[in-house]
Amino acid sequence: MESAVLTITRDGNIGTLWLDSPERRNAMGPEFWNDLPLAMAELGEDRDVRVVVLAARGKHFTAGLDLATMGGAIASSGGDGKHLSPASRAARFMPMVTRLQASITSVERCPKPVIAAVHGACIGGGVDLISACDIRLCSADARFSIRETKIAMVADVGTLQRLPRIIGKGHMAELAYTGKDIDADRAAHIGLVNDVLPDMDALYKAANEMATEIAANSPLAVQGTKHVLQACENRTVEEGLDYVGVWNAAFIQSDDLTEAMTAFFHKRPPVFRGS
């Protein structure tokens, strides 16, 4: 994949997707929304990649939606708006917002675990983005804001749907209604992030250490666990148990399981190949 705003690097079984337009504070413009699903598809389909780390170059994770390049299109619903009826404007707006939603959803649907490593500002669309990740870490200088109400918008690409499951309804309502910034300590307190690291270097080290720990496990089991967790979110406990029973009946007889048993009896670490 070639992109002016995203970069992919690989280190063993870890793929890192970098937000890579630091001169614009990694603001989310047209190229970002177009290229993100392509990047996630590439990483998701790469059998050598077992874990994805989502990080950013520069001083900030992201300033959110790039209003300089997209604000006019949103305000006029994709055209100059001069000769459109309200119904026509609405008809133009829906496909645009659906495309942006699908871009963020590509992160959630990646079959591999995705770890967000956040530093500096994570504003507006940045919260949409990290809400679609499986795990979130941040540095002590991180700050987060669901900023949309401050610019007279309702967040519409995933935050209002995903974040309540992460931080709870009360915290969600406070952040969404006020549009306030919260710091790293508050983010950890409400469960938005798993851990706070002292600085960027410690953040990237921790994210890669966690990714390495995950990648050492059977990729079939890890990816199956992610799939089952997502599938059971809207099911009852009984339905979830039935689902995972069927899943394991189909996938448990793997070469990785044989390797795990063999390694146990020979008192050595297993080497999983994802087969």
Contacts in CASP RR format, 6 or more apart in sequence:
PFRMAT RR
TARGET T0000
AUTHOR 0000-0000-0000
METHOD contacts of the structure
MODEL  1
MESAVLTITRDGNIGTLWLDSPERRNAMGPEFWNDLPLAMAELGEDRDVR
VVVLAARGKHFTAGLDLATMGGAIASSGGDGKHLSPASRAARFMPMVTRL
QASITSVERCPKPVIAAVHGACIGGGVDLISACDIRLCSADARFSIRETK
IAMVADVGTLQRLPRIIGKGHMAELAYTGKDIDADRAAHIGLVNDVLPDM
DALYKAANEMATEIAANSPLAVQGTKHVLQACENRTVEEGLDYVGVWNAA
FIQSDDLTEAMTAFFHKRPPVFRGS
1 8 0 8 1.000
1 35 0 8 1.000
1 38 0 8 1.000
1 39 0 8 1.000
1 42 0 8 1.000
3 20 0 8 1.000
3 31 0 8 1.000
3 35 0 8 1.000
3 38 0 8 1.000
3 39 0 8 1.000
4 21 0 8 1.000
4 31 0 8 1.000
5 19 0 8 1.000
5 20 0 8 1.000
5 21 0 8 1.000
5 26 0 8 1.000
5 29 0 8 1.000
5 31 0 8 1.000
5 32 0 8 1.000
5 35 0 8 1.000
6 17 0 8 1.000
6 18 0 8 1.000
6 19 0 8 1.000
6 20 0 8 1.000
6 32 0 8 1.000
6 35 0 8 1.000
6 36 0 8 1.000
6 39 0 8 1.000
7 17 0 8 1.000
7 18 0 8 1.000
7 20 0 8 1.000
7 57 0 8 1.000
8 15 0 8 1.000
8 16 0 8 1.000
8 17 0 8 1.000
8 18 0 8 1.000
8 39 0 8 1.000
8 42 0 8 1.000
8 43 0 8 1.000
9 15 0 8 1.000
9 16 0 8 1.000
9 18 0 8 1.000
10 16 0 8 1.000
10 46 0 8 1.000
10 48 0 8 1.000
10 49 0 8 1.000
11 208 0 8 1.000
12 48 0 8 1.000
12 215 0 8 1.000
13 48 0 8 1.000
13 49 0 8 1.000
13 50 0 8 1.000
13 51 0 8 1.000
13 215 0 8 1.000
13 219 0 8 1.000
14 49 0 8 1.000
14 50 0 8 1.000
14 51 0 8 1.000
14 52 0 8 1.000
14 53 0 8 1.000
14 208 0 8 1.000
14 211 0 8 1.000
14 212 0 8 1.000
14 215 0 8 1.000
15 43 0 8 1.000
15 46 0 8 1.000
15 49 0 8 1.000
15 51 0 8 1.000
15 52 0 8 1.000
15 53 0 8 1.000
15 211 0 8 1.000
16 52 0 8 1.000
16 53 0 8 1.000
16 54 0 8 1.000
16 55 0 8 1.000
17 39 0 8 1.000
17 40 0 8 1.000
17 43 0 8 1.000
17 52 0 8 1.000
17 53 0 8 1.000
17 54 0 8 1.000
17 55 0 8 1.000
18 55 0 8 1.000
18 56 0 8 1.000
18 57 0 8 1.000
19 26 0 8 1.000
19 32 0 8 1.000
19 54 0 8 1.000
19 55 0 8 1.000
19 56 0 8 1.000
19 57 0 8 1.000
19 61 0 8 1.000
19 62 0 8 1.000
20 26 0 8 1.000
20 56 0 8 1.000
20 57 0 8 1.000
21 27 0 8 1.000
21 32 0 8 1.000
21 57 0 8 1.000
22 56 0 8 1.000
22 57 0 8 1.000
22 58 0 8 1.000
22 59 0 8 1.000
22 60 0 8 1.000
24 63 0 8 1.000
24 66 0 8 1.000
25 59 0 8 1.000
25 60 0 8 1.000
25 62 0 8 1.000
25 63 0 8 1.000
25 121 0 8 1.000
26 56 0 8 1.000
26 57 0 8 1.000
26 58 0 8 1.000
26 60 0 8 1.000
26 61 0 8 1.000
26 62 0 8 1.000
26 63 0 8 1.000
26 64 0 8 1.000
27 62 0 8 1.000
27 63 0 8 1.000
27 64 0 8 1.000
27 65 0 8 1.000
27 66 0 8 1.000
27 68 0 8 1.000
27 69 0 8 1.000
28 62 0 8 1.000
28 64 0 8 1.000
28 65 0 8 1.000
28 66 0 8 1.000
28 70 0 8 1.000
28 125 0 8 1.000
28 126 0 8 1.000
28 129 0 8 1.000
29 65 0 8 1.000
29 66 0 8 1.000
29 69 0 8 1.000
29 70 0 8 1.000
30 69 0 8 1.000
30 70 0 8 1.000
32 66 0 8 1.000
32 103 0 8 1.000
33 99 0 8 1.000
33 100 0 8 1.000
33 103 0 8 1.000
34 103 0 8 1.000
36 103 0 8 1.000
36 104 0 8 1.000
36 106 0 8 1.000
36 107 0 8 1.000
37 102 0 8 1.000
37 103 0 8 1.000
37 106 0 8 1.000
40 52 0 8 1.000
40 106 0 8 1.000
40 107 0 8 1.000
40 109 0 8 1.000
40 110 0 8 1.000
41 106 0 8 1.000
43 49 0 8 1.000
43 52 0 8 1.000
43 110 0 8 1.000
43 112 0 8 1.000
44 52 0 8 1.000
44 110 0 8 1.000
44 111 0 8 1.000
44 112 0 8 1.000
49 112 0 8 1.000
50 112 0 8 1.000
50 214 0 8 1.000
50 215 0 8 1.000
50 219 0 8 1.000
50 222 0 8 1.000
51 112 0 8 1.000
51 113 0 8 1.000
51 114 0 8 1.000
51 115 0 8 1.000
51 211 0 8 1.000
51 212 0 8 1.000
51 214 0 8 1.000
51 215 0 8 1.000
51 222 0 8 1.000
52 110 0 8 1.000
52 112 0 8 1.000
52 113 0 8 1.000
52 114 0 8 1.000
52 115 0 8 1.000
52 211 0 8 1.000
53 114 0 8 1.000
53 115 0 8 1.000
53 117 0 8 1.000
53 204 0 8 1.000
53 207 0 8 1.000
53 208 0 8 1.000
53 211 0 8 1.000
54 107 0 8 1.000
54 114 0 8 1.000
54 115 0 8 1.000
54 116 0 8 1.000
54 117 0 8 1.000
54 129 0 8 1.000
54 130 0 8 1.000
54 133 0 8 1.000
55 61 0 8 1.000
55 116 0 8 1.000
55 117 0 8 1.000
55 204 0 8 1.000
55 207 0 8 1.000
56 62 0 8 1.000
56 117 0 8 1.000
56 118 0 8 1.000
56 119 0 8 1.000
59 120 0 8 1.000
60 119 0 8 1.000
60 120 0 8 1.000
60 121 0 8 1.000
60 122 0 8 1.000
61 118 0 8 1.000
61 119 0 8 1.000
61 120 0 8 1.000
61 121 0 8 1.000
61 122 0 8 1.000
61 126 0 8 1.000
61 142 0 8 1.000
62 121 0 8 1.000
62 122 0 8 1.000
62 123 0 8 1.000
62 125 0 8 1.000
62 126 0 8 1.000
62 129 0 8 1.000
63 121 0 8 1.000
63 123 0 8 1.000
64 123 0 8 1.000
64 124 0 8 1.000
64 125 0 8 1.000
64 126 0 8 1.000
64 147 0 8 1.000
65 71 0 8 1.000
65 124 0 8 1.000
65 125 0 8 1.000
67 151 0 8 1.000
72 78 0 8 1.000
73 79 0 8 1.000
73 96 0 8 1.000
74 93 0 8 1.000
74 96 0 8 1.000
76 84 0 8 1.000
76 89 0 8 1.000
77 84 0 8 1.000
77 88 0 8 1.000
77 89 0 8 1.000
77 90 0 8 1.000
77 92 0 8 1.000
77 93 0 8 1.000
77 96 0 8 1.000
78 92 0 8 1.000
78 93 0 8 1.000
78 96 0 8 1.000
79 92 0 8 1.000
81 89 0 8 1.000
84 92 0 8 1.000
97 156 0 8 1.000
97 157 0 8 1.000
100 156 0 8 1.000
100 157 0 8 1.000
101 156 0 8 1.000
101 157 0 8 1.000
101 158 0 8 1.000
103 157 0 8 1.000
104 125 0 8 1.000
104 128 0 8 1.000
104 129 0 8 1.000
104 132 0 8 1.000
104 157 0 8 1.000
104 158 0 8 1.000
105 132 0 8 1.000
107 114 0 8 1.000
107 129 0 8 1.000
107 132 0 8 1.000
107 133 0 8 1.000
108 132 0 8 1.000
108 133 0 8 1.000
108 162 0 8 1.000
108 230 0 8 1.000
111 223 0 8 1.000
111 226 0 8 1.000
111 227 0 8 1.000
112 219 0 8 1.000
112 222 0 8 1.000
112 223 0 8 1.000
112 226 0 8 1.000
113 134 0 8 1.000
113 135 0 8 1.000
113 211 0 8 1.000
113 214 0 8 1.000
113 222 0 8 1.000
113 226 0 8 1.000
114 132 0 8 1.000
114 133 0 8 1.000
114 134 0 8 1.000
114 135 0 8 1.000
115 133 0 8 1.000
115 134 0 8 1.000
115 135 0 8 1.000
115 136 0 8 1.000
115 137 0 8 1.000
115 207 0 8 1.000
115 210 0 8 1.000
115 211 0 8 1.000
116 129 0 8 1.000
116 130 0 8 1.000
116 133 0 8 1.000
116 135 0 8 1.000
116 136 0 8 1.000
116 137 0 8 1.000
117 137 0 8 1.000
117 138 0 8 1.000
117 203 0 8 1.000
117 204 0 8 1.000
117 206 0 8 1.000
117 207 0 8 1.000
118 130 0 8 1.000
118 136 0 8 1.000
118 137 0 8 1.000
118 138 0 8 1.000
118 139 0 8 1.000
118 142 0 8 1.000
118 144 0 8 1.000
118 193 0 8 1.000
118 203 0 8 1.000
119 138 0 8 1.000
119 139 0 8 1.000
119 141 0 8 1.000
119 142 0 8 1.000
119 200 0 8 1.000
119 203 0 8 1.000
120 139 0 8 1.000
120 141 0 8 1.000
120 142 0 8 1.000
120 143 0 8 1.000
121 142 0 8 1.000
121 143 0 8 1.000
121 145 0 8 1.000
122 130 0 8 1.000
122 138 0 8 1.000
122 142 0 8 1.000
122 143 0 8 1.000
122 144 0 8 1.000
122 145 0 8 1.000
123 144 0 8 1.000
123 145 0 8 1.000
123 147 0 8 1.000
124 145 0 8 1.000
124 146 0 8 1.000
124 147 0 8 1.000
124 148 0 8 1.000
124 155 0 8 1.000
124 159 0 8 1.000
125 155 0 8 1.000
125 157 0 8 1.000
125 159 0 8 1.000
127 144 0 8 1.000
127 145 0 8 1.000
127 146 0 8 1.000
127 155 0 8 1.000
127 159 0 8 1.000
127 163 0 8 1.000
128 155 0 8 1.000
128 157 0 8 1.000
128 158 0 8 1.000
128 159 0 8 1.000
128 162 0 8 1.000
130 136 0 8 1.000
131 158 0 8 1.000
131 159 0 8 1.000
131 162 0 8 1.000
131 163 0 8 1.000
131 166 0 8 1.000
132 158 0 8 1.000
132 162 0 8 1.000
134 226 0 8 1.000
135 194 0 8 1.000
135 210 0 8 1.000
136 192 0 8 1.000
136 193 0 8 1.000
136 194 0 8 1.000
137 193 0 8 1.000
137 194 0 8 1.000
137 195 0 8 1.000
137 196 0 8 1.000
137 197 0 8 1.000
137 203 0 8 1.000
137 206 0 8 1.000
137 207 0 8 1.000
137 210 0 8 1.000
138 184 0 8 1.000
138 187 0 8 1.000
138 188 0 8 1.000
138 193 0 8 1.000
138 195 0 8 1.000
138 196 0 8 1.000
138 197 0 8 1.000
138 203 0 8 1.000
139 184 0 8 1.000
139 196 0 8 1.000
139 197 0 8 1.000
139 198 0 8 1.000
139 199 0 8 1.000
139 200 0 8 1.000
139 202 0 8 1.000
139 203 0 8 1.000
140 184 0 8 1.000
140 196 0 8 1.000
140 197 0 8 1.000
140 198 0 8 1.000
140 199 0 8 1.000
141 184 0 8 1.000
141 199 0 8 1.000
142 183 0 8 1.000
142 184 0 8 1.000
142 187 0 8 1.000
142 193 0 8 1.000
142 196 0 8 1.000
143 181 0 8 1.000
143 182 0 8 1.000
143 183 0 8 1.000
143 184 0 8 1.000
144 175 0 8 1.000
144 181 0 8 1.000
144 182 0 8 1.000
144 187 0 8 1.000
144 192 0 8 1.000
145 175 0 8 1.000
145 179 0 8 1.000
145 180 0 8 1.000
145 181 0 8 1.000
145 182 0 8 1.000
146 155 0 8 1.000
146 159 0 8 1.000
146 163 0 8 1.000
146 175 0 8 1.000
146 176 0 8 1.000
146 179 0 8 1.000
147 179 0 8 1.000
148 154 0 8 1.000
148 155 0 8 1.000
148 156 0 8 1.000
148 176 0 8 1.000
148 179 0 8 1.000
149 176 0 8 1.000
149 177 0 8 1.000
149 178 0 8 1.000
149 179 0 8 1.000
150 179 0 8 1.000
154 160 0 8 1.000
155 176 0 8 1.000
159 176 0 8 1.000
160 172 0 8 1.000
160 176 0 8 1.000
163 172 0 8 1.000
163 192 0 8 1.000
164 172 0 8 1.000
165 233 0 8 1.000
166 191 0 8 1.000
166 192 0 8 1.000
167 175 0 8 1.000
167 190 0 8 1.000
167 191 0 8 1.000
167 192 0 8 1.000
168 190 0 8 1.000
171 190 0 8 1.000
174 180 0 8 1.000
175 182 0 8 1.000
182 190 0 8 1.000
182 192 0 8 1.000
184 193 0 8 1.000
184 196 0 8 1.000
185 196 0 8 1.000
187 193 0 8 1.000
187 196 0 8 1.000
188 194 0 8 1.000
188 195 0 8 1.000
188 196 0 8 1.000
195 206 0 8 1.000
197 203 0 8 1.000
197 205 0 8 1.000
197 206 0 8 1.000
214 222 0 8 1.000
216 269 0 8 1.000
216 272 0 8 1.000
217 272 0 8 1.000
218 254 0 8 1.000
218 256 0 8 1.000
218 257 0 8 1.000
218 260 0 8 1.000
218 270 0 8 1.000
218 272 0 8 1.000
218 274 0 8 1.000
219 256 0 8 1.000
219 272 0 8 1.000
219 274 0 8 1.000
220 251 0 8 1.000
220 254 0 8 1.000
220 256 0 8 1.000
220 272 0 8 1.000
220 274 0 8 1.000
220 275 0 8 1.000
221 256 0 8 1.000
224 247 0 8 1.000
224 251 0 8 1.000
227 247 0 8 1.000
228 240 0 8 1.000
228 243 0 8 1.000
228 244 0 8 1.000
228 247 0 8 1.000
231 240 0 8 1.000
231 243 0 8 1.000
232 239 0 8 1.000
232 240 0 8 1.000
232 243 0 8 1.000
232 244 0 8 1.000
235 243 0 8 1.000
254 274 0 8 1.000
254 275 0 8 1.000
255 273 0 8 1.000
255 274 0 8 1.000
255 275 0 8 1.000
256 270 0 8 1.000
256 272 0 8 1.000
256 273 0 8 1.000
256 274 0 8 1.000
256 275 0 8 1.000
259 270 0 8 1.000
259 271 0 8 1.000
259 272 0 8 1.000
259 273 0 8 1.000
260 270 0 8 1.000
260 272 0 8 1.000
262 270 0 8 1.000
263 269 0 8 1.000
263 270 0 8 1.000
263 271 0 8 1.000
264 270 0 8 1.000
END
